[in-house]
Amino acid sequence: MIKAQNISKSYGDLNVLKDINLSIHEREIVSIVGASGAGKTTLLQILGTLDRADSGSLLIDNSDVLKLNDKDLASIRNQKIGFIFQFHQLLPEFTALENVCIPAYIAKSNEKEAQARAESLLERLGLADRMKHKPRQLSGGEQQRVAVARALINEPSVILADEPSGNLDSQNAKDLHQLFFDLREEFNQTFIIVTHNEDLAKMADRTLTIADGMIIEA
């Protein structure tokens, strides 16, 4: 489903990624671990088409996205990839429901259908009575579950998560981790997760360790 070959990335004289090769299969939950500065987030950004590799190829559903122009790349990002960040990145002026709908509106989905799916996702995530609340009215765990619903709204091929539980207390982190596996079973969802959380890393189907810009253990 995702295949990266010989991915390299430098910023000036700093070689951040060095000939990365990896394959991610449908319904896999893969964790990426390593010390700060090892290249984890840079790799996740390239896999999510938020940044471009200097060399190599990146296939997402058999399409080499590194050859696409910016417009087509934005379309792939919107339709095939969901993102969950450490800090939820919800827009403060919009309600939970409106935040979840935004990627669907960008994809030009029917408004009523988008809202119906958003409501269904929020209900599934235990937020049926919080849909009209704005982010500041939600707890940290609730905010992150809204972010999960937003990532799922366009039924993406894969969800990329960057330290998704890094800003949560231990119980909310545990609940979020279990949610990923529940969603895999319900929606056949694929997850790639950058994390420092050892418990989450151990739960994953596979753990990739990055050091000095290279995968050293799989």
N, C-alpha and C positions, 0 to 999 in steps of 0.2 A: 504494500500500500504506500509506504514511504521508503525510498531508497536513496541514500546519499553516498556518493562516491568521490573520494579524493577532494573533500571540501577543505579549503584553506582560506584563512582570513587574516589580514594584517592591518594594523593601524599605524601608519608610518613605519618605523623600524621595529615595532612590536608585533611579533608573530603570535596571534591569539589562538588560531586553530591550524593544525598541521595534518593535512591528508586524512581527514576523518572519513571513515567508512562505517555505515550502519544501515540496517533494515528494520523497519517496524511493520508488524503484521496486523491485520484487522483484528480488533477486539483485544489487542495486547494492552497491558498497563506496564509501561517502562519507566523506571526512575533513572535520573541522571544525577550523580553525586560527585563531589570533589571539593577541594579547598576553594576559598574565595580567590577569584582571579584566575582560576584554572581554565576558564572558557565556557562554562556551562550555559550561562545566559546568552552569550554570543551565538553558541550553537543553536539554542532554542529560537532565537530571533531569526536565524537563517532558515531553520526548518519551517518557521512560521511566515517566511517571506517578508519579515519586517526589515531585514537587512539582506544584502546580496553578498555571496561568497566571491572571493577573488578568482577562484578556479574550482573546477569540479562540476558535478552534475547533481541535480536534486529532482527526483521523480516523485510526484504526488499523483496517485491514481493514473500512473503511466504517462503523465505529462511532465516534460522537463521544464520546470517553472523558471529556471535561471535564464531561459531563452525568451521569456515573455517580456513584452513591453510593460510599462508601469500600469497602464489601464487594465490590461488583461490580468496582471499580477494582483491588482486590487480586487478584481472580481473573484479570482481563485481564493484569495484571503477571506473574503466575505462569505463565500458559499461553502468552502471546504474545510475551513479552519476556525475553531473556537479558541478564545484566549481567556485564561484566568490568571490574574496577577496577584502578587502579595497584598498590595493595597487595591481594594476592589475596583477603583477607577470608575465608580458610578458618578453620573452627572448630578450634582446636588440639587439642581432646580427641578428635576423630574422625579415622578413617583417611581416606585419599584416596577410597576407594570410598564410604564413608559420607557424606563431604562432597558428592560428586557426586549421591548419591541424595536429598539433603534436599529440593530443589525438587519432585522427583517424589512424595515422601511428602506434602508439603504439598498437592499436587494430588490426593492420595488415589489414586495409581496403585497397581496391584497390586505388592506388595513384590518378588516373584520377578521380575516383568517389569522393574521399575525397576532391580533389581540387574543383570539380564542386559544391559540397555541401558547402564548405567554401566560395566560391565566391557568391553563392546564399544567404547565411546568411549575409555576409558583405554587399551585395546590399540591403537586407531587412533592415539592420540597418543603412542605409544611408552612407555607406563607400565605395561605388563603385569606387570612384576615389582616395581611400587611401590604396588600397590593397598592393601596392608595397612599401609603406612607412614603415620605421622602427619606433619603439615606440617613440624614441626621436623626431621624426618629427610629432607626433600626439599631439593633445590637450589632457587634462585630460579626458574630456568626450569621445573623440574618443578612447583613450586607454581602457577605461572601456567598451565601446561597443564592441571592439575587444575581450575583456575578456568574454563578454556575448556570442559572437559567438563561441568562443573556448569551453565554457561550453555546448553549444548546439550541437556541431558537431557530437557527437556519439548518438544523440537522447536519452538522459538519461531519466530514470523514474522520477528523481527529481533533482532540482538544489538547492544547499545549498549556501547561500550568507552570508558572514561575514562582516558587516558594508560596504555594497557595494557602498554607496554614501558618506561615511565618509570623503573621500578625494576630493569631488567635490564641486563646488560653488552651490548656491541655485538653479539656473536655470538648470544646468546639472543634479543635484540631482533629481529635479522634473521630468525632461525628462526620467531619468533612471527608476524612480519609475513607471511612466506610461508605460514604455516599458515592465516591468514585466507582467503587466495586459494584454497588447496587445498580448504578447507571449503566455500567458495562453489561450487566445481565439483562437489564430492561431494554436498552436501546442499542445493544451491540456496539457500544462506544469504545473508541480507542483513546488512550491517554498517554502523553509523554510529559513527565513531571520532573522538573528540577527541584531538588529539595535538600535541605540539611537535616531533615527530620529522619532519624534512623528507623523509627517504627514504620513510617510510610515507605521508606526505601525497601525495608524487609518484606512488606506486604506485596510489592510489585512482582509481576511475572519475571522480569529481568531487571538487573541493576547494571548500569553502565557507569564506570568510574573514569573521570577525566582528570589528567594531571599534565600541566605544561602544554595544554592544547592538543593532547592526544588521548584517545581511549586506551587505557592500560589494562582494563579488566572488564569482562562481560560475563 
